């Protein structure tokens, strides 16, 4: 998890930031897509980052005409706002999210719920065979971490 | 997957009413931060009410 902003611990300079411009505090979580987004050239993008949502992120999609016509589109617009980067793509927007595999979209919806409701990327699960409870890491495994 | 819009409006109005913050500032707080400020404000309001009623 990363927290960026002038008042936050570990705050760094953001590329392209202009001195004196107020920057909001932002917390980002990195993730790894189960399948990956395939761009027009066939390149697969799997590693990305999502920032925590704000009230604005929840309210703006409600005014989107596509969401008004099809409420299921809300998560596409919302995810397009909070995903800050994905692989080597120049930008991520609702058009990117729209073209993702269903399994990746489901993963991102769960990931969004987990970081915004629980504040972390671990989920409590139970073994279907022995019913023992344990935690799983949703963000994807990293080298050196188990 | 979303935070209920009516609950957001309630929290934004609560913070604006007590702190006179601008709407843009409140809308751009992350959910956890906004909830934390709402909780702190509620504590301040309760303390002020207790003081006013002499309890």
Backbone of each chain as ProteinMPNN parsed JSONL, in Angstrom:
{"seq_chain_A": "XXXXXXXXXXXXXXXXXXXXXXXXXXXXXXXXXXXXXXXXXXXXXXXXXXXXXXXXXXXXXXXXXXXXXXXXXXXXXXXXXXXXXXXXXXXXXXXXXXXXXXXXXXXXXXXXXXXXXXXXXXXXXXXXXXXXXXXXXXXXXXXXXX", "coords_chain_A": {"N_chain_A": [[0.856, -1.194, 0.0], [0.509, 2.209, -0.772], [0.858, 5.58, 0.178], [0.25, 8.706, -1.004], [1.097, 12.152, -1.077], [1.403, 15.561, 0.098], [1.303, 15.818, 2.91], [1.496, 13.327, 3.879], [3.16, 10.406, 5.269], [6.234, 9.385, 3.875], [5.925, 10.776, 1.591], [6.45, 11.636, -1.769], [7.917, 13.251, -4.664], [5.706, 13.77, -7.298], [5.794, 12.784, -10.635], [5.731, 15.382, -13.003], [4.355, 17.042, -11.363], [3.434, 20.262, -10.243], [5.049, 22.647, -8.326], [3.544, 23.981, -5.463], [0.973, 23.512, -6.185], [-1.931, 22.173, -4.839], [-2.127, 18.899, -3.663], [-4.224, 16.098, -3.38], [-4.46, 13.707, -0.654], [-3.558, 10.435, -1.367], [-4.164, 6.977, -1.475], [-2.752, 4.041, -2.649], [-3.174, 0.757, -4.013], [-1.442, -2.062, -5.131], [-1.982, -4.421, -7.757], [-2.418, -7.664, -9.378], [-3.611, -8.787, -12.321], [-5.731, -11.62, -12.897], [-5.948, -12.743, -15.522], [-5.212, -10.747, -17.427], [-4.963, -7.706, -19.323], [-5.415, -7.381, -22.745], [-3.941, -5.463, -25.147], [-4.363, -3.466, -28.215], [-2.17, -4.163, -29.76], [-1.641, -6.663, -28.96], [-0.216, -6.996, -26.674], [0.085, -8.082, -23.323], [-1.164, -6.836, -20.308], [-0.683, -6.937, -16.926], [0.064, -6.13, -14.3], [-0.942, -3.644, -12.06], [-2.308, -0.644, -10.503], [-4.569, 0.51, -8.005], [-6.355, 3.248, -6.735], [-7.729, 4.357, -3.585], [-11.257, 4.844, -3.314], [-13.263, 7.824, -3.575], [-15.941, 9.998, -2.391], [-16.685, 11.457, -4.597], [-15.976, 9.737, -6.697], [-17.951, 7.84, -6.472], [-20.279, 9.249, -6.933], [-20.12, 10.625, -9.414], [-20.302, 8.64, -11.571], [-23.011, 8.024, -11.368], [-24.278, 10.007, -12.674], [-23.681, 9.598, -15.237], [-24.753, 9.044, -18.501], [-24.696, 6.526, -19.702], [-24.649, 4.842, -17.549], [-27.081, 5.434, -16.42], [-28.788, 4.378, -18.293], [-28.034, 1.744, -18.211], [-27.58, 0.251, -15.366], [-25.679, -1.661, -14.619], [-23.377, -0.86, -15.783], [-22.154, 0.847, -14.137], [-20.042, -0.062, -12.47], [-18.011, -0.288, -14.329], [-17.452, 2.352, -15.12], [-16.748, 3.398, -12.652], [-14.493, 1.814, -11.912], [-12.821, 2.559, -13.979], [-12.126, 5.076, -13.182], [-10.705, 4.771, -10.767], [-8.569, 3.045, -11.197], [-5.253, 3.518, -11.472], [-3.013, 2.883, -12.933], [-1.94, 0.507, -15.413], [0.016, -2.034, -16.372], [1.993, -1.184, -19.143], [0.4, 0.703, -20.221], [-0.6, 3.898, -21.421], [-2.704, 5.325, -20.311], [-5.545, 4.644, -18.208], [-8.94, 4.016, -18.593], [-12.598, 4.102, -18.701], [-13.12, 2.826, -21.11], [-11.016, 1.047, -21.327], [-11.491, -0.692, -19.194], [-13.891, -1.725, -20.016], [-13.162, -3.451, -22.035], [-12.018, -5.595, -20.793], [-11.323, -8.991, -19.698], [-13.992, -11.013, -18.407], [-13.389, -12.352, -16.047], [-11.252, -10.879, -15.029], [-12.502, -8.456, -14.605], [-14.314, -9.169, -12.616], [-12.486, -9.816, -10.644], [-11.339, -7.272, -10.173], [-13.564, -5.887, -9.206], [-14.033, -7.22, -6.795], [-11.596, -6.643, -5.572], [-11.737, -3.882, -5.354], [-13.894, -3.636, -3.531], [-12.728, -4.881, -1.33], [-10.451, -3.254, -0.614], [-11.651, -0.809, -0.128], [-13.598, -1.312, 1.797], [-12.395, -2.923, 3.76], [-9.832, -1.966, 3.936], [-7.474, -3.223, 3.294], [-5.717, -5.809, 1.402], [-6.22, -8.415, 1.977], [-8.23, -11.319, 2.276], [-10.672, -13.004, 4.209], [-11.17, -16.434, 4.166], [-12.671, -19.734, 3.869], [-11.721, -23.132, 3.963], [-13.127, -25.301, 1.595], [-13.249, -28.024, 2.039], [-12.29, -28.812, 4.669], [-13.254, -26.796, 6.177], [-11.668, -25.063, 7.601], [-10.627, -21.82, 8.607], [-8.828, -19.256, 6.922], [-6.5, -16.742, 5.681], [-6.306, -15.103, 2.497], [-4.19, -13.594, 0.038], [-5.216, -11.048, -1.994], [-4.069, -9.391, -3.845], [-2.152, -10.613, -5.365], [0.685, -12.732, -5.605], [3.956, -11.874, -4.427], [7.438, -11.818, -5.182], [9.469, -13.324, -2.753], [7.645, -13.074, -0.791], [5.168, -14.788, 1.058]], "CA_chain_A": [[0.0, 0.0, 0.0], [1.264, 3.457, -0.82], [0.07, 6.781, 0.429], [0.963, 9.834, -1.602], [0.536, 13.457, -0.757], [2.373, 16.41, 0.778], [1.285, 15.694, 4.357], [1.554, 11.923, 4.245], [4.491, 9.861, 5.44], [6.771, 8.801, 2.66], [5.473, 11.536, 0.427], [7.508, 11.909, -2.729], [7.471, 14.129, -5.732], [4.987, 13.084, -8.353], [6.261, 13.296, -11.927], [4.837, 16.332, -13.644], [3.676, 17.879, -10.375], [3.901, 21.645, -10.202], [5.196, 23.08, -6.945], [2.542, 24.948, -5.033], [-0.371, 23.014, -6.486], [-2.36, 21.296, -3.762], [-2.408, 17.53, -4.096], [-4.974, 15.355, -2.365], [-3.85, 12.48, -0.139], [-4.038, 9.291, -2.131], [-3.636, 5.672, -1.094], [-2.827, 3.122, -3.786], [-2.896, -0.668, -3.803], [-1.021, -2.709, -6.374], [-2.653, -5.708, -8.012], [-2.0, -8.437, -10.544], [-4.831, -9.345, -12.914], [-5.658, -13.08, -13.112], [-5.7, -13.059, -16.942], [-4.448, -9.665, -18.047], [-5.622, -6.933, -20.378], [-4.698, -7.482, -24.021], [-4.172, -4.234, -25.918], [-4.541, -3.622, -29.673], [-0.992, -4.778, -30.378], [-1.503, -8.024, -28.449], [0.568, -7.007, -25.432], [-0.715, -8.371, -22.128], [-0.833, -5.989, -19.158], [-1.243, -7.607, -15.744], [0.325, -5.439, -13.031], [-1.495, -2.295, -12.032], [-2.556, -0.051, -9.187], [-5.88, 1.121, -7.816], [-6.382, 4.142, -5.571], [-8.961, 4.271, -2.817], [-12.324, 5.65, -3.896], [-13.787, 8.976, -2.839], [-17.369, 10.223, -2.614], [-16.83, 11.911, -5.993], [-15.917, 8.563, -7.572], [-19.224, 7.127, -6.387], [-21.39, 10.089, -7.399], [-19.985, 10.993, -10.83], [-20.877, 7.637, -12.484], [-24.48, 8.019, -11.299], [-24.777, 11.027, -13.609], [-23.28, 9.179, -16.577], [-25.943, 8.586, -19.227], [-24.563, 5.084, -19.962], [-25.013, 4.17, -16.295], [-28.53, 5.617, -16.236], [-29.455, 3.436, -19.189], [-27.663, 0.378, -17.823], [-26.945, 0.357, -14.05], [-24.542, -2.578, -14.5], [-22.199, -0.189, -16.342], [-21.601, 1.694, -13.077], [-18.735, -0.542, -12.005], [-17.021, -0.024, -15.383], [-17.076, 3.769, -15.018], [-16.089, 3.571, -11.357], [-13.152, 1.216, -11.977], [-12.036, 3.38, -14.907], [-11.668, 6.257, -12.447], [-9.805, 4.491, -9.644], [-7.353, 2.325, -11.614], [-4.323, 4.593, -11.823], [-2.108, 2.423, -13.99], [-2.014, -0.918, -15.756], [1.115, -2.401, -17.249], [2.671, -0.052, -19.783], [-0.609, 1.549, -20.875], [-0.431, 5.319, -21.14], [-3.777, 5.738, -19.416], [-6.609, 3.661, -17.995], [-10.236, 4.69, -18.529], [-13.698, 3.132, -18.75], [-12.992, 2.045, -22.344], [-10.074, -0.035, -21.036], [-12.182, -1.637, -18.309], [-14.95, -2.336, -20.831], [-12.59, -4.498, -22.884], [-11.308, -6.599, -19.995], [-11.955, -10.301, -19.541], [-14.977, -11.014, -17.313], [-12.748, -12.81, -14.802], [-10.455, -9.756, -14.521], [-13.462, -7.458, -14.119], [-14.806, -9.683, -11.331], [-11.368, -9.666, -9.7], [-11.204, -5.849, -9.828], [-14.723, -5.517, -8.379], [-13.748, -7.746, -5.451], [-10.44, -5.9, -5.066], [-12.269, -2.556, -4.987], [-14.66, -3.796, -2.285], [-11.836, -5.25, -0.237], [-9.612, -2.144, -0.138], [-12.467, 0.311, 0.361], [-14.347, -1.71, 2.986], [-11.528, -3.5, 4.788], [-8.592, -1.191, 4.026], [-6.308, -4.036, 2.961], [-5.983, -6.701, 0.268], [-6.356, -9.796, 2.441], [-9.624, -11.723, 2.441], [-10.872, -14.193, 5.04], [-11.858, -17.506, 3.438], [-12.708, -21.024, 4.569], [-11.451, -24.281, 3.098], [-14.394, -25.98, 1.312], [-13.204, -29.418, 2.48], [-12.17, -28.99, 6.121], [-13.905, -25.633, 6.792], [-10.738, -24.246, 8.39], [-10.534, -20.449, 8.112], [-7.487, -18.678, 6.73], [-6.517, -15.521, 4.863], [-5.601, -15.15, 1.215], [-3.777, -12.289, -0.465], [-5.906, -10.837, -3.265], [-3.308, -8.557, -4.771], [-1.234, -11.408, -6.178], [1.896, -13.009, -4.834], [5.168, -11.161, -4.811], [8.651, -12.581, -4.904], [9.972, -13.127, -1.399], [6.543, -13.028, 0.171], [4.315, -15.966, 0.93]], "C_chain_A": [[0.882, 1.23, 0.0], [0.339, 4.618, -0.549], [0.86, 7.939, -0.129], [0.292, 11.138, -1.238], [1.523, 14.235, 0.074], [2.431, 16.193, 2.289], [1.479, 14.251, 4.809], [2.985, 11.451, 4.45], [4.958, 9.233, 4.145], [6.349, 9.519, 1.399], [6.649, 11.831, -0.5], [7.013, 12.854, -3.794], [6.807, 13.295, -6.812], [5.469, 13.656, -9.678], [5.248, 14.259, -12.545], [4.125, 17.249, -12.665], [4.283, 19.276, -10.356], [3.93, 22.082, -8.738], [4.142, 24.126, -6.612], [1.132, 24.51, -5.325], [-0.746, 22.001, -5.412], [-2.701, 19.913, -4.308], [-3.181, 16.809, -3.006], [-4.183, 14.149, -1.87], [-4.423, 11.305, -0.91], [-3.368, 8.015, -1.656], [-3.827, 4.727, -2.264], [-2.502, 1.701, -3.369], [-2.513, -1.279, -5.147], [-1.723, -4.055, -6.527], [-2.059, -6.391, -9.232], [-3.248, -9.113, -11.099], [-4.682, -10.856, -13.141], [-5.331, -13.446, -14.563], [-4.863, -11.996, -17.617], [-5.202, -9.001, -19.172], [-4.775, -6.99, -21.652], [-4.991, -6.232, -24.845], [-4.213, -4.522, -27.42], [-3.365, -4.318, -30.343], [-0.751, -6.193, -29.862], [-0.691, -8.125, -27.173], [-0.358, -7.232, -24.244], [-0.224, -7.512, -20.957], [-1.496, -6.587, -17.918], [-1.06, -6.809, -14.446], [-0.182, -4.007, -13.081], [-1.67, -1.795, -10.619], [-3.928, 0.6, -9.177], [-5.801, 2.041, -6.596], [-7.701, 3.958, -4.833], [-9.987, 5.231, -3.399], [-12.721, 6.805, -2.973], [-15.292, 9.077, -3.103], [-17.608, 10.643, -4.064], [-16.841, 10.727, -6.957], [-17.241, 7.804, -7.588], [-20.361, 7.924, -7.041], [-21.324, 10.407, -8.899], [-20.584, 9.936, -11.779], [-22.399, 7.618, -12.481], [-25.096, 9.025, -12.262], [-24.411, 10.7, -15.057], [-24.491, 8.58, -17.289], [-25.9, 7.082, -19.496], [-24.962, 4.278, -18.723], [-26.512, 4.279, -16.05], [-29.313, 4.638, -17.101], [-29.201, 1.995, -18.783], [-26.888, 0.434, -16.505], [-25.717, -0.547, -13.88], [-23.249, -1.934, -14.996], [-21.488, 0.656, -15.279], [-20.204, 1.244, -12.648], [-17.641, -0.291, -13.036], [-16.516, 1.417, -15.281], [-16.287, 4.015, -13.734], [-14.66, 3.021, -11.391], [-12.243, 2.015, -12.911], [-11.466, 4.62, -14.233], [-10.574, 5.93, -11.435], [-8.561, 3.675, -10.004], [-6.378, 3.369, -12.147], [-3.307, 4.177, -12.87], [-2.298, 0.934, -14.214], [-0.925, -1.218, -16.778], [1.8, -1.167, -17.825], [1.69, 0.847, -20.524], [-0.397, 3.014, -20.467], [-1.488, 5.85, -20.188], [-4.797, 4.61, -19.296], [-7.92, 4.424, -17.847], [-11.34, 3.651, -18.662], [-13.653, 2.27, -20.01], [-12.048, 0.866, -22.165], [-10.79, -1.12, -20.243], [-13.244, -2.43, -19.086], [-14.428, -3.518, -21.641], [-11.823, -5.569, -22.118], [-12.054, -7.931, -20.007], [-12.902, -10.238, -18.347], [-14.34, -11.411, -15.987], [-11.896, -11.691, -14.189], [-11.37, -8.677, -13.943], [-14.001, -7.879, -12.742], [-13.734, -9.541, -10.253], [-11.263, -8.216, -9.23], [-12.364, -5.361, -8.956], [-14.521, -5.988, -6.94], [-12.628, -6.95, -4.788], [-10.882, -4.522, -4.573], [-13.008, -2.633, -3.651], [-13.726, -4.027, -1.111], [-11.042, -4.044, 0.275], [-10.455, -1.005, 0.418], [-13.251, -0.038, 1.627], [-13.425, -2.159, 4.104], [-10.222, -2.725, 4.961], [-7.33, -1.99, 3.761], [-6.695, -5.023, 1.858], [-6.058, -8.166, 0.683], [-7.835, -10.115, 2.645], [-9.695, -12.977, 3.308], [-11.679, -15.219, 4.253], [-11.859, -18.776, 4.285], [-12.476, -22.137, 3.569], [-12.762, -25.032, 2.858], [-14.426, -27.427, 1.805], [-13.211, -29.552, 3.995], [-12.779, -27.83, 6.898], [-12.97, -24.783, 7.659], [-10.612, -22.857, 7.767], [-9.082, -20.019, 7.958], [-7.608, -17.465, 5.829], [-5.789, -15.747, 3.547], [-5.273, -13.716, 0.794], [-4.403, -12.1, -1.843], [-5.04, -10.151, -4.308], [-2.43, -9.363, -5.713], [0.064, -11.575, -5.436], [3.067, -12.196, -5.353], [6.371, -12.016, -4.461], [9.113, -12.279, -3.488], [8.888, -13.039, -0.357], [5.676, -14.254, -0.022], [2.917, -15.656, 1.413]], "O_chain_A": [[1.892, 1.277, 0.701], [-0.81, 4.638, -0.989], [2.019, 8.135, 0.234], [-0.929, 11.212, -1.107], [2.402, 13.643, 0.7], [3.489, 16.363, 2.894], [1.612, 13.989, 6.005], [3.918, 12.017, 3.881], [4.177, 8.626, 3.413], [6.4, 8.973, 0.297], [7.72, 12.232, -0.045], [5.837, 13.216, -3.827], [7.306, 12.234, -7.187], [5.547, 14.875, -9.835], [4.053, 13.97, -12.596], [3.375, 18.135, -13.075], [5.5, 19.439, -10.443], [2.955, 21.906, -8.007], [3.887, 25.04, -7.396], [0.183, 25.07, -4.777], [0.022, 21.087, -5.11], [-3.453, 19.772, -5.272], [-2.827, 16.901, -1.83], [-3.33, 13.629, -2.588], [-5.637, 11.198, -1.082], [-2.153, 7.975, -1.458], [-4.924, 4.619, -2.812], [-1.67, 1.466, -2.493], [-3.168, -1.047, -6.163], [-2.017, -4.734, -5.542], [-1.31, -5.796, -10.007], [-3.872, -9.924, -10.415], [-3.61, -11.315, -13.537], [-4.533, -14.349, -14.811], [-3.899, -12.316, -18.312], [-5.978, -9.637, -19.884], [-3.582, -6.687, -21.637], [-6.14, -5.969, -25.2], [-4.111, -5.673, -27.843], [-3.53, -4.983, -31.366], [0.21, -6.851, -30.261], [-0.497, -9.22, -26.645], [-1.442, -6.654, -24.166], [0.97, -7.469, -20.658], [-2.718, -6.726, -17.864], [-1.943, -6.817, -13.588], [0.107, -3.258, -14.015], [-1.24, -2.434, -9.659], [-4.389, 1.157, -10.173], [-5.254, 1.667, -5.558], [-8.674, 3.46, -5.4], [-9.638, 6.294, -3.912], [-12.532, 6.75, -1.758], [-15.844, 8.344, -3.925], [-18.594, 10.244, -4.683], [-17.613, 10.707, -7.916], [-17.606, 7.198, -8.595], [-21.281, 7.351, -7.624], [-22.353, 10.451, -9.572], [-21.307, 10.301, -12.705], [-23.015, 7.24, -13.477], [-26.268, 8.923, -12.623], [-24.779, 11.424, -15.981], [-25.172, 7.712, -16.743], [-26.942, 6.428, -19.517], [-25.53, 3.191, -18.825], [-27.14, 3.35, -15.541], [-30.361, 4.133, -16.698], [-30.049, 1.126, -18.985], [-25.675, 0.64, -16.514], [-24.822, -0.24, -13.093], [-22.156, -2.399, -14.673], [-20.368, 1.121, -15.489], [-19.299, 2.063, -12.484], [-16.479, -0.102, -12.677], [-15.314, 1.672, -15.348], [-15.293, 4.741, -13.728], [-13.726, 3.689, -10.947], [-11.042, 2.135, -12.666], [-10.443, 5.152, -14.663], [-9.633, 6.702, -11.258], [-7.611, 3.611, -9.224], [-6.648, 4.024, -13.153], [-2.795, 5.015, -13.611], [-2.751, 0.203, -13.333], [-0.95, -0.716, -17.902], [2.142, -0.232, -17.101], [2.094, 1.659, -21.357], [-0.062, 3.315, -19.322], [-1.212, 6.717, -19.359], [-4.897, 3.743, -20.164], [-8.004, 5.371, -17.065], [-11.061, 2.454, -18.729], [-14.092, 1.12, -19.992], [-12.242, -0.188, -22.769], [-10.712, -2.305, -20.569], [-13.462, -3.618, -18.85], [-15.162, -4.471, -21.903], [-11.076, -6.352, -22.705], [-13.251, -7.99, -20.288], [-12.654, -9.504, -17.39], [-14.698, -10.883, -14.934], [-11.826, -11.568, -12.967], [-11.055, -8.063, -12.923], [-14.125, -7.061, -11.832], [-14.024, -9.195, -9.108], [-11.115, -7.956, -8.036], [-12.173, -4.523, -8.075], [-14.8, -5.256, -5.99], [-12.697, -6.624, -3.603], [-10.456, -4.06, -3.515], [-12.787, -1.816, -2.757], [-13.902, -3.45, -0.038], [-10.967, -3.835, 1.486], [-10.023, -0.308, 1.336], [-13.537, 0.841, 2.439], [-13.642, -1.818, 5.266], [-9.579, -2.815, 6.007], [-6.226, -1.491, 3.978], [-7.848, -5.07, 1.431], [-5.971, -9.058, -0.161], [-8.597, -9.278, 3.129], [-8.886, -13.894, 3.162], [-12.75, -14.906, 3.732], [-11.144, -18.877, 5.282], [-12.982, -22.085, 2.449], [-13.45, -25.373, 3.821], [-15.503, -27.999, 1.972], [-14.015, -30.295, 4.557], [-12.823, -27.86, 8.127], [-13.425, -23.887, 8.369], [-10.504, -22.727, 6.547], [-8.223, -20.377, 8.763], [-8.674, -17.187, 5.28], [-4.799, -16.475, 3.481], [-5.974, -12.766, 1.142], [-4.157, -12.889, -2.755], [-5.254, -10.311, -5.51], [-2.005, -8.854, -6.751], [0.502, -10.675, -4.719], [3.161, -11.878, -6.539], [6.317, -12.84, -3.547], [9.147, -11.121, -3.07], [9.175, -12.94, 0.836], [5.474, -14.706, -1.15], [2.046, -16.526, 1.385]]}, "seq_chain_B": "XXXXXXXXXXXXXXXXXXXXXXXXXXXXXXXXXXXXXXXXXXXXXXXXXXXXXXX", "coords_chain_B": {"N_chain_B": [[-21.209, -2.752, -5.378], [-20.679, -0.331, -4.49], [-20.564, 2.608, -2.379], [-23.375, 3.748, -0.627], [-25.293, 6.263, -2.204], [-27.047, 8.061, -0.905], [-26.16, 7.925, 1.695], [-23.615, 8.999, 1.417], [-24.274, 11.63, 0.71], [-25.448, 12.44, 3.081], [-23.263, 12.319, 4.877], [-21.504, 14.153, 3.686], [-23.002, 16.519, 3.906], [-23.128, 16.7, 6.67], [-20.443, 17.157, 7.454], [-19.979, 19.538, 6.079], [-21.802, 21.219, 7.281], [-20.911, 21.371, 9.945], [-18.138, 21.965, 9.813], [-17.82, 23.747, 7.763], [-16.495, 23.188, 5.409], [-15.455, 23.156, 1.967], [-17.438, 21.807, -0.716], [-16.06, 20.411, -2.75], [-13.669, 19.692, -1.459], [-14.566, 17.901, 0.486], [-15.772, 15.928, -1.073], [-13.555, 14.825, -2.274], [-12.238, 13.398, -0.345], [-10.963, 10.26, 0.746], [-12.999, 7.332, 1.315], [-12.588, 6.173, 3.91], [-11.262, 8.223, 5.256], [-13.19, 10.261, 5.198], [-15.228, 9.078, 6.709], [-13.875, 8.886, 9.129], [-13.569, 11.584, 9.841], [-16.234, 12.287, 10.121], [-16.91, 10.731, 12.344], [-15.221, 11.866, 14.298], [-16.249, 14.461, 14.338], [-18.818, 13.95, 15.27], [-18.234, 13.174, 17.874], [-17.233, 15.589, 18.899], [-19.526, 17.169, 18.688], [-21.258, 15.84, 20.431], [-19.881, 16.222, 22.843], [-20.028, 18.994, 23.06], [-22.768, 19.341, 23.294], [-23.234, 18.027, 25.706], [-21.856, 19.664, 27.411], [-23.302, 22.014, 27.141], [-25.732, 21.317, 28.225], [-25.016, 20.854, 30.767], [-24.3, 18.337, 31.7]], "CA_chain_B": [[-19.821, -2.535, -4.97], [-20.474, 1.078, -4.172], [-21.029, 3.235, -1.154], [-24.707, 4.271, -0.94], [-25.259, 7.694, -2.525], [-27.742, 8.866, 0.106], [-25.282, 7.962, 2.875], [-22.56, 9.956, 1.071], [-24.865, 12.982, 0.804], [-25.639, 12.699, 4.508], [-21.957, 12.579, 5.487], [-20.973, 15.401, 3.127], [-23.767, 17.603, 4.512], [-22.763, 16.744, 8.093], [-19.129, 17.812, 7.558], [-20.111, 20.92, 5.588], [-22.586, 21.948, 8.283], [-20.144, 21.606, 11.167], [-16.786, 22.504, 9.591], [-17.868, 24.736, 6.672], [-15.549, 22.832, 4.357], [-16.016, 23.223, 0.627], [-17.944, 20.526, -1.203], [-15.009, 19.702, -3.49], [-12.725, 19.105, -0.504], [-15.191, 16.744, 1.146], [-15.981, 14.886, -2.091], [-12.282, 14.199, -2.648], [-11.685, 12.587, 0.747], [-11.21, 8.828, 0.6], [-14.118, 6.918, 2.174], [-12.165, 5.961, 5.308], [-10.952, 9.544, 5.828], [-14.457, 10.976, 5.409], [-15.905, 8.44, 7.86], [-13.125, 9.235, 10.338], [-13.907, 12.971, 10.195], [-17.629, 12.273, 10.587], [-16.891, 10.179, 13.709], [-14.604, 12.886, 15.172], [-17.206, 15.563, 14.451], [-19.91, 13.492, 16.127], [-17.724, 13.229, 19.248], [-17.184, 17.007, 19.273], [-20.911, 17.643, 18.827], [-21.778, 15.252, 21.679], [-19.222, 16.898, 23.966], [-20.575, 20.351, 23.137], [-24.148, 19.225, 23.801], [-23.153, 17.649, 27.113], [-21.4, 20.852, 28.123], [-24.397, 22.986, 27.106], [-26.82, 20.886, 29.11], [-24.46, 20.747, 32.115], [-24.159, 16.944, 32.139]], "C_chain_B": [[-19.611, -1.116, -4.478], [-21.018, 1.478, -2.812], [-22.363, 3.893, -1.484], [-24.685, 5.798, -1.107], [-25.938, 8.545, -1.45], [-26.923, 8.986, 1.39], [-24.141, 8.972, 2.628], [-23.081, 11.38, 1.239], [-25.036, 13.393, 2.267], [-24.309, 13.082, 5.171], [-21.345, 13.885, 4.991], [-21.677, 16.595, 3.776], [-23.381, 17.795, 5.977], [-21.439, 17.494, 8.279], [-19.207, 19.275, 7.127], [-20.805, 21.783, 6.643], [-21.734, 22.309, 9.495], [-18.798, 22.279, 10.927], [-16.734, 23.59, 8.516], [-16.809, 24.466, 5.618], [-16.257, 22.941, 3.021], [-16.437, 21.841, 0.147], [-16.865, 19.721, -1.931], [-14.041, 18.994, -2.55], [-13.295, 17.845, 0.125], [-15.367, 15.593, 0.155], [-14.692, 14.148, -2.437], [-11.586, 13.478, -1.504], [-11.94, 11.118, 0.436], [-12.289, 8.429, 1.605], [-13.721, 6.819, 3.65], [-11.875, 7.3, 5.995], [-12.248, 10.295, 6.142], [-15.19, 10.411, 6.624], [-15.206, 8.81, 9.162], [-13.47, 10.657, 10.788], [-15.347, 13.075, 10.696], [-17.673, 11.784, 12.042], [-16.321, 11.202, 14.698], [-15.576, 14.044, 15.402], [-18.337, 15.182, 15.396], [-19.49, 13.539, 17.596], [-17.708, 14.671, 19.75], [-18.589, 17.553, 19.538], [-21.51, 17.119, 20.14], [-21.182, 15.939, 22.896], [-19.793, 18.295, 24.167], [-21.99, 20.336, 23.706], [-24.156, 18.906, 25.291], [-22.775, 18.861, 27.966], [-22.544, 21.867, 28.234], [-25.521, 22.625, 28.074], [-26.327, 20.658, 30.537], [-24.335, 19.331, 32.627], [-22.695, 16.536, 32.18]], "O_chain_B": [[-18.503, -0.738, -4.095], [-21.819, 0.774, -2.198], [-22.479, 4.54, -2.525], [-24.139, 6.522, -0.275], [-25.457, 9.63, -1.122], [-26.977, 10.001, 2.084], [-23.757, 9.71, 3.536], [-22.416, 12.23, 1.832], [-24.799, 14.543, 2.636], [-24.242, 14.048, 5.93], [-20.744, 14.633, 5.763], [-21.027, 17.57, 4.154], [-23.317, 18.924, 6.463], [-21.324, 18.357, 9.15], [-18.581, 20.144, 7.735], [-20.432, 22.935, 6.861], [-21.825, 23.422, 10.013], [-18.356, 23.081, 11.75], [-15.722, 24.275, 8.373], [-16.284, 25.394, 5.004], [-17.48, 22.836, 2.935], [-15.864, 20.831, 0.554], [-16.763, 18.506, -1.756], [-13.638, 17.857, -2.794], [-12.595, 16.845, 0.279], [-15.141, 14.431, 0.494], [-14.726, 12.987, -2.844], [-10.465, 12.996, -1.667], [-13.002, 10.764, -0.075], [-12.476, 9.098, 2.622], [-14.427, 7.317, 4.527], [-12.201, 7.489, 7.167], [-12.389, 10.888, 7.212], [-15.704, 11.157, 7.458], [-15.861, 9.024, 10.183], [-13.644, 10.905, 11.981], [-15.639, 13.864, 11.595], [-18.385, 12.352, 12.871], [-16.858, 11.387, 15.79], [-15.708, 14.544, 16.519], [-18.765, 15.988, 16.222], [-20.288, 13.897, 18.461], [-18.116, 14.949, 20.877], [-18.807, 18.302, 20.49], [-22.18, 17.855, 20.865], [-21.885, 16.209, 23.869], [-20.017, 18.728, 25.297], [-22.364, 21.204, 24.496], [-24.969, 19.438, 26.047], [-23.286, 19.06, 29.068], [-22.732, 22.496, 29.275], [-26.168, 23.493, 28.658], [-27.113, 20.31, 31.419], [-24.269, 19.112, 33.837], [-22.38, 15.397, 32.526]]}, "name": "protein", "num_of_chains": 2, "seq": "XXXXXXXXXXXXXXXXXXXXXXXXXXXXXXXXXXXXXXXXXXXXXXXXXXXXXXXXXXXXXXXXXXXXXXXXXXXXXXXXXXXXXXXXXXXXXXXXXXXXXXXXXXXXXXXXXXXXXXXXXXXXXXXXXXXXXXXXXXXXXXXXXXXXXXXXXXXXXXXXXXXXXXXXXXXXXXXXXXXXXXXXXXXXXXXXXXXXXXXXX"}
